[in-house]
Amino acid sequence: MLNLNGNRRDGCFFRAAIARPLLRGYRHVIERSGVVPAVIALLFVAAQAHAGEIEPRAYVNTPVGINFLLAGYIYSDGGLSTAGSSPIKDAQLKMHTGVLAYARSLDVWGKSGKFDVIVPYSELSGTAMVAGQPRERNVSGLNDPLFRFSVNFYGAPALSVQEFESFQQDIIIGASVQVSAPLGQYDEDKLVNLGNNRWFVKPDIGISKAWGGLSLELSTGVYFFSKNDDFFGGKTLEQDPLFTAQAHVTYSLGHGIWAALSFNHDYGGRTTVNGVKGDDLQQNSRLGLTLALPVNRNNSIKLYGNTGTHTSTGTDFDMVGIVWQFRWGGGL
């Protein structure tokens, strides 16, 4: 979310309207699988750099026709590792972010899919040395909203709540396309902003394999950025594609509780400002933990945290957060 010299720092129980024996059986399946749409994880993505995102369970099956309303709070604190050519040094920033999101599970020609939209609002404060001079920045406003469409094209058919009762995951392969729109707070006279004044599109593909309560998920994607023609004093910012890969090990503890250990690595994303190539190739890694806890059939909460393990440029911060989720529709 932070536009800093061109570097981006930039979701159980279901209630089925069927006979009590079927409800018990269905609830058992949900408890065991811990089905929660990955849009919850995207809430945290929206409050941090899109690069460096950590999103477990992005490719899981969910009964179709379910609506999800989510609200979250995220706190991040830390520095920004910048390239030698950057005018910003020793940055220390704190950000409080509230996020609202909506998602709906879909039937996409017989395959399970999902659409989600996320709108974050942040308050950011911090200090840094800019061109050798101390500077302070306090800003609040909307971040760039996120939109995503995803589909599981193998191993996760579109199922109703009743049909989902007997579903057992083996291998799931899916893909998604995420878009960020330049609608957040942006001031061309500032190096630190909440919005980025440019679009990005991120196609992604992933595979998930389950062994009982244990699952392994691997995914890879790439960010494609549009130009920012009003970057810091009217300059033109361009950025090379940024490649990202994630790995997640998730374990179901029963009764709808699950935990995930996650790893992310980003590579690329070198910037060019007014035709001058920057010395800011990103080679960054992050490690994260996630814990999902059901409250009742329609509500759940999720705790989340991650930290940088290696940073060449950007994403050098720690982050924690909590999300509440309410779900309805689809026969719940």
Residue pairs with C-beta under 8 A, 6 or more apart in sequence:
1 8
1 9
1 10
1 46
1 47
1 48
1 49
1 50
1 95
1 120
1 122
1 143
1 144
1 184
1 194
1 195
1 196
2 8
2 9
2 10
2 49
2 80
2 93
2 124
2 192
2 193
2 194
3 10
3 186
3 191
3 192
3 193
3 195
3 196
3 197
3 228
3 231
4 80
4 82
4 86
4 88
4 91
4 191
4 192
4 314
5 82
5 83
5 86
5 87
5 88
5 191
5 232
5 271
5 273
5 278
5 280
6 228
6 231
6 237
6 239
6 271
6 273
6 278
6 280
7 80
7 82
7 83
7 86
7 269
7 271
7 280
7 282
7 313
7 314
8 49
8 50
8 51
8 196
8 200
8 223
8 225
8 239
8 242
8 269
8 314
9 48
9 49
9 51
9 52
9 80
9 314
9 315
9 317
10 48
10 49
10 50
10 51
10 196
10 314
11 36
11 37
11 38
11 39
11 40
11 41
11 42
11 43
11 68
11 70
11 101
11 103
11 116
11 302
11 323
11 325
12 30
12 34
12 35
12 36
12 256
12 292
12 294
12 300
12 327
13 27
13 30
13 31
13 256
13 294
13 296
13 297
13 298
13 300
14 26
14 27
14 30
14 35
14 63
14 66
14 161
14 164
14 297
14 327
14 330
14 332
15 23
15 297
15 298
15 332
16 22
16 23
16 26
16 161
16 162
16 165
16 331
16 332
17 331
17 332
18 26
18 161
18 162
18 331
22 162
22 165
25 165
26 161
26 162
26 164
26 165
27 297
29 164
29 165
29 166
29 167
30 256
31 254
31 255
31 256
31 294
32 213
32 252
32 254
33 60
33 169
33 252
34 252
34 256
34 257
34 258
34 292
35 60
35 61
35 62
35 63
36 57
36 60
36 258
36 292
36 300
36 302
36 325
37 60
37 62
37 68
37 103
37 105
37 114
37 116
38 55
38 56
38 57
38 58
38 59
38 60
38 114
38 150
39 68
39 70
39 101
39 103
39 114
39 116
39 118
39 148
40 70
40 72
40 292
40 302
40 323
40 325
41 53
41 54
41 55
41 56
41 57
41 58
41 290
41 304
42 53
42 55
42 101
42 116
42 118
42 146
42 148
43 70
43 72
43 74
43 99
43 101
43 118
43 120
43 321
43 323
44 53
44 54
44 72
44 74
44 304
44 306
44 319
44 321
44 323
45 53
45 54
45 55
45 118
45 146
46 97
46 99
46 101
46 118
46 120
46 143
46 145
46 146
47 72
47 74
47 76
47 95
47 97
47 99
47 120
47 122
47 143
47 319
47 321
48 74
48 76
48 315
48 317
48 319
49 314
49 315
50 180
50 200
50 202
50 223
51 223
51 242
51 244
51 266
51 269
51 282
51 284
51 314
51 315
52 264
52 266
52 284
52 286
52 306
52 308
52 314
52 315
53 244
53 246
53 264
54 246
54 262
54 263
54 264
54 286
54 288
54 290
54 306
55 219
55 246
55 262
56 217
56 248
56 250
56 260
56 262
56 288
56 290
57 208
57 217
57 248
57 250
57 260
58 150
58 174
58 176
58 204
58 206
58 217
58 219
59 150
59 152
59 156
59 172
59 173
59 174
59 206
59 207
59 208
59 217
59 219
60 156
60 169
60 172
60 208
61 112
61 152
61 155
61 156
61 157
61 159
61 164
61 167
61 169
61 172
62 105
62 112
62 114
63 105
63 159
63 160
63 161
63 163
63 164
63 330
63 331
64 105
64 106
64 107
64 112
64 158
64 159
64 160
64 330
65 104
65 105
65 107
65 160
65 161
65 329
65 330
65 331
66 104
66 105
66 161
66 327
66 328
66 329
66 330
66 332
67 102
67 103
67 104
67 327
67 328
67 329
67 330
68 101
68 102
68 103
68 104
68 105
68 116
68 325
68 326
68 327
69 100
69 101
69 102
69 325
69 326
69 327
70 99
70 100
70 101
70 102
70 103
70 323
70 324
70 325
70 326
71 98
71 99
71 100
71 101
71 323
71 324
72 98
72 99
72 101
72 321
72 322
72 323
72 324
73 96
73 97
73 98
73 99
73 321
73 322
74 95
74 96
74 97
74 99
74 304
74 319
74 320
74 321
75 94
75 95
75 96
75 97
75 319
75 320
75 321
76 93
76 94
76 95
76 97
76 317
76 318
76 319
77 93
77 94
77 95
77 317
77 318
77 319
78 92
78 93
78 308
78 316
78 317
78 318
79 90
79 91
79 92
79 93
79 316
79 317
80 88
80 91
80 93
80 128
80 314
80 316
80 317
81 308
81 311
81 312
81 313
81 314
81 315
81 316
82 88
82 89
82 91
82 280
82 313
82 314
83 278
83 279
83 280
83 313
84 279
85 278
85 279
85 280
86 278
86 280
87 130
87 131
87 191
88 128
88 129
88 130
88 191
89 128
89 129
89 130
90 128
90 129
91 126
91 127
91 128
91 192
92 126
92 127
92 128
93 124
93 125
93 126
93 128
93 137
93 192
93 317
94 124
94 125
94 126
95 122
95 123
95 124
95 125
96 122
96 123
97 120
97 121
97 122
97 123
97 143
98 120
98 121
98 122
99 118
99 119
99 120
99 121
99 323
100 118
100 119
101 116
101 117
101 118
101 119
102 116
102 117
103 114
103 115
103 116
103 117
104 114
104 115
104 116
104 329
105 112
105 113
105 114
105 330
106 112
106 113
106 114
106 115
106 151
106 158
107 113
107 158
108 151
108 158
110 157
110 158
111 151
111 152
111 153
111 156
111 157
111 158
112 151
112 152
112 156
112 157
112 158
112 159
113 149
113 150
113 151
113 152
113 158
114 148
114 149
114 150
114 151
115 147
115 148
115 149
115 150
116 146
116 147
116 148
117 145
117 146
117 147
117 148
118 145
118 146
118 147
119 142
119 143
119 145
120 142
120 143
120 145
121 140
121 141
121 142
121 143
122 140
122 141
122 143
122 194
123 139
123 140
124 137
124 138
124 139
124 140
124 192
124 194
125 136
125 137
125 138
125 139
126 136
126 137
126 192
127 134
127 135
127 136
127 137
128 134
128 135
128 137
128 192
129 135
130 191
137 190
137 192
139 185
139 187
139 190
139 192
139 193
139 194
140 185
140 194
141 184
141 185
141 194
141 195
142 183
142 184
142 185
142 194
142 195
143 184
143 185
143 194
143 195
144 180
144 181
144 182
144 183
144 184
144 194
144 195
144 196
145 180
145 181
145 183
145 184
146 178
146 179
146 180
147 178
147 179
147 180
147 181
148 176
148 177
148 178
148 179
149 176
149 177
150 174
150 175
150 176
150 177
151 174
151 175
151 176
152 172
152 173
152 174
153 173
153 174
153 175
154 171
154 172
154 173
154 174
155 169
155 170
155 171
155 172
155 173
156 169
156 172
156 174
159 167
160 330
160 331
161 330
161 331
161 332
162 331
169 208
169 210
169 215
170 209
170 210
171 207
171 208
171 209
171 210
172 207
172 208
172 209
173 205
173 206
173 207
173 208
174 205
174 206
174 207
174 208
175 203
175 204
175 205
175 206
176 203
176 204
176 205
176 206
176 221
177 201
177 202
177 203
177 204
178 201
178 202
178 204
179 199
179 200
179 201
179 202
180 196
180 199
180 200
180 202
181 199
182 195
182 196
182 197
182 198
182 199
183 195
184 193
184 194
184 195
184 196
185 193
185 194
185 195
186 193
186 194
186 195
186 196
186 197
186 230
187 193
188 197
188 230
188 231
188 232
188 233
188 234
189 232
189 233
190 232
191 232
196 228
197 228
197 230
197 231
198 225
198 226
198 227
198 228
198 237
199 225
199 226
200 223
200 224
200 225
200 226
201 223
201 224
202 221
202 222
202 223
202 224
203 221
203 222
204 219
204 220
204 221
205 219
205 220
205 221
206 217
206 218
206 219
206 220
206 246
207 217
207 218
207 219
208 215
208 216
208 217
208 218
209 215
209 216
209 217
213 251
213 252
213 253
213 254
214 249
214 250
214 251
214 252
215 248
215 249
215 250
215 251
216 247
216 248
216 249
216 250
217 246
217 247
217 248
217 250
218 245
218 246
218 247
218 248
219 245
219 246
220 243
220 244
220 245
220 246
221 243
221 244
222 241
222 242
222 243
222 244
223 241
223 242
223 244
223 269
224 241
225 238
225 239
225 241
225 242
227 236
227 237
227 238
228 236
228 237
228 238
229 236
231 237
231 273
235 273
235 274
236 273
236 274
237 271
237 272
237 273
238 271
238 272
238 273
239 269
239 270
239 271
239 272
240 268
240 269
240 270
240 271
240 272
241 268
241 269
242 266
242 267
242 268
242 269
242 282
243 266
243 267
243 268
244 264
244 265
244 266
244 267
245 264
245 265
246 262
246 263
246 264
247 262
247 263
247 264
248 260
248 261
248 262
248 263
249 260
249 261
249 262
250 258
250 259
250 260
251 258
251 259
251 260
252 258
253 259
255 294
256 292
256 293
256 294
256 300
257 291
257 292
257 293
257 294
258 291
258 292
259 289
259 290
259 291
259 292
260 288
260 289
260 290
261 287
261 288
261 289
262 287
262 288
262 289
262 290
262 306
263 285
263 286
263 287
263 288
264 285
264 286
264 287
264 288
265 283
265 284
265 285
266 282
266 283
266 284
266 285
266 315
267 281
267 282
267 283
268 281
268 282
269 280
269 281
269 282
269 313
270 277
270 278
270 280
270 281
270 282
271 277
271 278
271 280
272 278
280 313
280 314
281 312
281 313
282 312
282 313
282 314
282 315
283 310
283 312
283 313
284 308
284 310
284 311
284 312
284 313
284 314
284 315
285 308
285 309
285 310
285 311
286 306
286 307
286 308
286 309
286 315
287 306
287 307
287 309
288 304
288 305
288 306
288 307
289 304
289 305
289 306
290 302
290 303
290 304
291 302
291 303
291 304
292 300
292 301
292 302
293 300
293 301
293 302
293 303
294 300
295 301
297 332
298 326
298 327
298 328
298 332
299 324
299 325
299 326
299 327
300 324
300 325
301 322
301 323
301 324
301 325
302 322
302 323
302 325
303 320
303 321
303 322
304 319
304 320
304 321
304 322
304 323
305 318
305 319
305 320
305 321
306 318
306 319
307 317
307 318
307 319
308 315
308 316
308 317
308 318
